Amino acid sequence: MDIDEQIRFKLDVSLFDELMSDEKVKTLADKRTREMNTIAYRRDLLGNSLRISQKMAPDLFQRVTSAQQKLGLEDKDIELYIYNSPEPNASCAYTGGDNIILTFSSGLLMSMSQDELNFVIGHELGHALFHHYALPTHSILEGKSLTASEAMKVMSWSRRAEISADRAGVYVCQNPSAAISSFLKLSCGVAHPIIEFDLKEYSSQIQDLSELANSLEDTSHCYSSHPFNPIRVMAVDLYGQSDRYKQLTGQGSAEKTLSEIDDAIKQVLDYMEPVTDNDKQQMMNEAVFWGGAWVAYADGVLANEEAENLLSQAGQEVFDRGMEQINASADPVQLAKDNFTGSCKPLLVLGPSERCSFIQRLVVVARADQNIDDSEMDALMAMADIMKVEPSFIQQIMMFLD
């Protein structure tokens, strides 16, 4: 098995193949690749940067050569450049044939440790290994020839491609901790000893991201070419636990297969995917179920009429899944309250009319048994407050239904 097949993220492969089989995207990608002015790019580097030879920077040159060998890229002719910038950055550009240009900012070389630098070099060469240059993301989008959904699919692939490149970097440096510390330096400018990194603590940022990324209004993250740093940290840590990585590096046995790791990373990457109409409806059904369960159990009993109405409002799948949790709970009301509060967070960006319509669905569930007692009314009022709907709206709906 070739080295790229042992490293590359499977969802990078599948979406890359899907995009390249799309005639519109493929034609545009080929056109943009042909239009790239590699001569001007190289001329600019020669005029404003320092081209590195083995004599000028033997350590950096040797690190790149070693990474080439590990990744099976010995046949590539690589030019190295250093340019003056305090921002830590690096890039890999394919200039045709077997020619590759690697650039490093002075800020990156000054701030990274040896293993961190090996990771960065491996990451950049990973893009060449996986032929990511065949889909020049930014130049494809510059022409605005793609629809919004097509553009988001290209950016989704770009994020997956970064996961693959990170894996190449980890394989080259063979130190997942160094990869993680490089992300810390890129995101906040410092690492050890100022930061004592704790993966469990840092992973809480991913949970917060998941709540914010489910926004039905703000989709700017869907157009990001790179995954959020907390996601990349988790993906690197998971890859370091995989059987494939352990086999490649001779670092012992592993409990998780690469396929299992890929599935776990997909779940986290999905936080950056756009919320579809189906996803939006699913979120609303979940919230309606838990809101309906809250008000239905407020009087201590789920009436048959309430259960039937709740089923019709939330749908069979959501209803069955929710009832399984309720039946296993010692406190159905508290369970419903907690789940309602959590499931409502993405819905708070909805307009006033949609939020009112949502509360109306809950009133219908509450009235299914033709009776709303004080405890049920209190539950409805609390839910209206959570959804930022005036309590008087509930009274209006009840008067209308009466």
C-alpha positions in Angstrom: 0.0 0.0 0.0 1.4 3.4 -1.0 2.2 5.9 1.8 -0.5 8.3 0.6 -3.2 5.6 1.0 -2.1 5.0 4.6 -2.3 8.6 5.6 -4.9 10.4 3.6 -8.3 11.2 5.2 -10.9 9.1 3.4 -13.4 12.0 3.2 -10.8 14.1 1.5 -10.5 11.3 -1.1 -14.3 10.8 -1.6 -15.1 14.5 -2.0 -12.1 15.2 -4.2 -13.2 12.4 -6.5 -16.8 13.7 -6.5 -15.7 17.3 -7.3 -13.3 16.2 -10.0 -16.0 14.1 -11.6 -18.2 17.2 -11.8 -17.6 18.6 -15.3 -18.2 22.2 -14.3 -15.8 22.1 -11.3 -13.2 20.0 -13.2 -13.3 22.4 -16.2 -12.9 25.4 -13.9 -10.1 23.8 -11.9 -8.2 22.9 -15.1 -8.7 26.4 -16.4 -7.5 28.1 -13.2 -4.4 25.8 -13.1 -3.4 26.7 -16.6 -3.9 30.4 -15.9 -1.6 30.4 -12.9 1.3 32.7 -13.6 4.1 30.6 -12.0 6.8 32.6 -13.8 5.6 35.8 -12.1 5.3 34.1 -8.7 8.8 32.7 -8.9 10.1 36.1 -10.1 8.5 37.8 -7.1 10.1 35.3 -4.8 13.5 35.7 -6.4 13.2 39.5 -6.1 11.8 39.7 -2.6 12.8 36.6 -0.7 15.9 34.5 0.0 16.3 31.2 -2.0 17.8 28.6 0.3 20.5 26.2 -0.7 22.1 23.4 1.3 25.1 25.6 2.0 23.0 28.6 3.2 20.7 26.7 5.6 21.9 23.1 5.9 19.5 22.2 8.8 16.4 23.4 7.0 17.5 21.9 3.7 18.1 18.5 5.4 14.7 18.6 7.1 13.0 19.1 3.8 15.0 16.3 2.2 14.2 13.9 5.0 10.5 14.8 4.7 10.7 14.2 0.9 12.1 10.7 1.5 9.5 9.8 4.1 6.7 10.8 1.8 8.1 9.2 -1.3 8.6 12.6 -3.1 12.3 12.1 -4.0 11.5 12.7 -7.6 10.3 16.3 -7.0 12.5 19.3 -7.6 11.9 21.5 -4.6 12.9 25.2 -4.3 13.0 26.7 -0.8 12.4 30.4 0.0 12.4 32.4 3.2 10.6 35.7 3.3 10.5 38.4 5.9 7.2 38.4 8.0 6.5 38.2 11.7 3.4 36.1 11.0 4.2 32.4 11.2 3.3 31.0 7.8 4.4 28.5 5.2 3.1 27.5 1.7 3.5 24.8 -1.0 3.0 25.7 -4.6 3.1 23.3 -7.6 4.6 25.0 -10.6 4.3 22.3 -13.2 6.1 19.0 -14.0 8.0 17.8 -10.9 8.6 21.3 -9.6 7.5 22.5 -6.1 8.1 25.7 -4.3 8.1 25.8 -0.5 8.1 29.1 1.3 8.6 29.9 5.0 8.1 33.2 6.8 10.9 34.3 9.2 8.3 34.4 11.9 7.6 30.7 11.5 11.2 29.7 11.5 11.9 31.8 14.6 9.0 30.5 16.6 8.9 26.8 15.9 10.8 24.0 17.6 12.6 21.3 15.5 9.7 18.8 15.7 7.1 21.6 15.1 9.1 22.7 12.0 9.2 19.1 10.8 5.4 18.9 11.2 5.0 22.1 9.1 7.3 20.8 6.4 5.4 17.5 6.3 2.1 19.3 6.2 3.0 21.4 3.2 4.6 18.5 1.3 1.4 16.5 2.1 -0.5 18.8 -0.2 1.9 17.9 -3.0 1.7 14.2 -2.1 -2.1 14.1 -2.4 -2.2 16.3 -5.5 -4.4 18.9 -3.8 -3.1 21.5 -6.2 -5.4 20.0 -8.9 -8.2 21.8 -7.1 -6.9 25.4 -6.5 -9.6 26.4 -4.1 -9.1 30.1 -3.9 -8.6 30.8 -7.6 -11.7 28.6 -8.3 -13.8 30.8 -6.1 -12.4 34.1 -7.2 -14.2 33.9 -10.5 -17.6 33.5 -8.8 -18.6 30.9 -11.4 -19.9 28.5 -8.8 -23.2 28.6 -7.0 -23.2 29.1 -3.2 -23.8 25.4 -2.6 -21.1 24.4 -5.1 -18.7 26.9 -3.4 -19.5 25.5 0.0 -18.7 22.0 -1.2 -15.3 23.1 -2.5 -14.5 24.7 0.8 -15.7 21.6 2.6 -13.2 19.6 0.6 -10.5 22.1 1.4 -11.1 21.6 5.1 -10.8 17.8 4.6 -7.7 18.2 2.6 -6.1 20.1 5.5 -6.8 17.1 7.8 -4.9 14.9 5.3 -2.0 17.3 5.2 -1.9 17.5 9.0 -1.5 13.7 9.0 1.4 13.9 6.6 3.0 16.4 8.9 2.4 14.1 12.0 3.9 11.2 10.1 7.0 13.2 9.2 7.6 14.6 12.7 6.3 11.4 14.4 5.2 13.5 17.3 1.5 14.4 17.6 2.3 16.7 20.6 4.6 18.8 18.4 1.8 19.2 15.9 -0.6 20.3 18.6 1.8 22.8 20.0 2.3 24.3 16.6 -1.4 24.9 16.4 -1.3 26.6 19.7 1.4 28.9 18.5 -0.6 29.7 15.3 -3.8 30.3 17.3 -2.6 32.3 20.3 1.1 32.9 19.6 2.5 31.0 22.5 2.9 27.4 23.8 4.9 25.7 26.5 6.0 26.9 29.1 3.4 29.7 29.1 0.7 27.3 28.2 0.4 23.9 29.9 -1.7 22.2 27.3 -4.6 19.9 28.4 -6.5 18.2 25.6 -9.6 17.5 27.7 -9.8 21.1 28.7 -9.1 22.3 25.1 -11.8 20.0 23.8 -14.4 22.1 25.6 -13.8 24.7 22.9 -15.1 22.2 20.4 -18.3 21.7 22.3 -18.8 25.5 22.4 -18.0 25.6 18.7 -20.6 23.0 18.0 -23.3 25.1 19.6 -22.3 28.2 17.7 -21.7 26.5 14.4 -25.3 25.3 14.3 -26.4 28.8 13.7 -29.2 29.0 11.1 -28.3 32.6 10.3 -24.5 32.9 10.2 -22.9 30.5 7.7 -19.5 32.3 7.3 -17.6 29.3 8.8 -18.9 27.2 5.9 -16.7 29.3 3.6 -13.5 28.7 5.6 -10.7 26.9 3.8 -9.2 25.5 7.0 -10.9 23.7 9.9 -11.0 25.5 13.2 -7.8 24.9 15.2 -9.6 23.0 18.0 -10.9 20.6 15.4 -7.4 20.1 13.9 -6.0 19.4 17.3 -8.6 16.8 18.0 -8.1 15.2 14.5 -4.3 15.0 15.0 -4.7 13.5 18.5 -7.1 10.9 17.1 -4.9 10.0 14.2 -1.9 9.5 16.6 -4.0 6.8 18.2 -4.8 4.9 15.0 -3.6 1.5 14.0 -2.2 2.9 10.7 -0.1 5.6 12.4 1.2 3.1 15.0 2.2 0.7 12.2 3.9 3.4 10.1 5.9 4.7 13.0 6.5 1.5 14.9 5.1 3.0 18.1 3.3 0.0 19.3 -0.3 -1.3 19.0 -3.5 0.7 18.8 -7.1 0.1 19.9 -8.7 2.1 17.1 -8.7 1.5 13.3 -8.1 4.4 10.9 -11.6 4.0 9.6 -13.0 4.5 13.2 -10.8 7.5 13.6 -12.1 8.9 10.3 -15.7 8.5 11.4 -15.0 10.4 14.6 -13.3 13.2 12.8 -16.2 13.5 10.4 -18.6 14.1 13.3 -16.4 17.0 14.5 -15.9 18.5 11.0 -19.7 18.5 10.5 -19.8 21.5 12.9 -18.5 23.6 10.0 -20.9 22.3 7.4 -23.9 24.4 6.4 -27.3 23.7 8.0 -29.6 22.3 5.4 -33.4 22.8 5.3 -33.7 19.1 6.5 -31.2 19.8 9.3 -33.2 22.8 10.3 -36.4 20.9 10.4 -34.8 18.1 12.4 -33.6 20.6 15.0 -37.0 22.1 15.3 -38.6 18.7 15.6 -36.1 17.8 18.4 -36.9 21.0 20.2 -40.7 20.5 19.8 -40.5 17.0 21.2 -38.6 18.1 24.3 -40.8 21.2 24.8 -43.9 19.1 24.3 -42.6 16.5 26.8 -41.8 19.2 29.3 -45.3 20.6 29.2 -47.0 17.2 28.9 -45.2 15.8 32.0 -45.6 19.0 34.0 -48.8 17.6 35.5 -47.1 14.3 36.1 -48.9 12.3 33.4 -48.5 12.0 29.6 -52.1 11.7 28.4 -52.7 9.6 25.3 -54.0 12.6 23.4 -50.8 14.5 24.3 -48.6 11.5 23.2 -50.4 11.3 19.8 -50.1 15.0 19.2 -46.5 15.0 20.2 -45.8 12.2 17.8 -47.5 14.1 15.0 -45.5 17.3 15.8 -42.1 15.7 16.2 -42.2 12.7 13.8 -41.8 9.0 14.5 -38.0 8.9 14.6 -37.6 11.8 17.0 -40.6 10.6 19.1 -39.2 7.1 19.5 -35.7 8.2 20.4 -37.0 10.8 22.9 -39.4 8.4 24.6 -36.7 5.9 25.0 -34.7 8.4 27.0 -37.8 9.5 29.0 -38.7 6.0 30.0 -35.2 5.4 31.3 -35.2 8.6 33.3 -36.1 9.0 37.0 -37.0 12.7 36.3 -38.7 13.1 32.9 -39.5 16.8 33.5 -35.9 17.7 34.3 -34.7 15.7 31.4 -37.1 17.5 29.1 -36.2 20.9 30.4 -32.4 20.3 29.9 -32.8 18.9 26.4 -35.3 21.6 25.4 -32.9 24.3 26.6 -30.0 22.7 24.7 -31.9 22.0 21.5 -33.3 25.5 21.3 -30.0 27.3 21.2 -29.6 27.0 17.4 -33.2 28.2 17.0 -32.7 31.5 18.7 -31.5 33.2 15.5 -34.8 32.5 13.8 -37.0 35.5 13.1 -39.9 36.5 15.5 -42.6 34.9 13.3 -40.8 31.5 13.2 -40.2 31.6 16.9 -43.9 32.4 17.5 -44.9 29.6 15.2 -42.6 27.2 17.1 -44.3 28.2 20.4 -47.7 27.7 18.8 -46.8 24.1 18.1 -46.1 23.6 21.8 -49.4 25.1 22.8 -51.2 22.7 20.4 -49.4 19.8 22.2 -50.4 21.2 25.6 -54.1 21.5 24.6 -54.3 18.0 23.2 -56.2 16.7 26.2 -58.4 19.8 26.2 -56.9 21.0 29.5 -54.0 23.2 30.5 -53.4 23.4 34.2 -51.2 25.8 36.1 -48.1 23.6 35.9 -48.4 23.2 32.1 -49.0 27.0 31.7 -45.8 27.7 33.8 -43.9 25.3 31.5 -45.2 27.1 28.4 -44.3 30.5 29.8 -40.8 29.3 30.7 -40.3 28.0 27.1 -41.6 31.2 25.6 -39.1 33.1 27.7 -36.3 30.8 26.5 -37.4 31.4 22.9 -37.6 35.1 23.5 -41.4 35.2 22.7 -43.7 37.5 24.6 -45.8 35.5 27.1 -48.9 37.3 25.9 -48.6 35.4 22.6 -49.5 32.2 24.4 -52.7 33.8 25.7 -53.5 35.0 22.2 -53.1 31.5 20.8 -55.2 29.9 23.5 -58.0 32.5 22.9 -57.9 31.8 19.2 -58.0 28.0 19.7 -60.9 28.3 22.1 
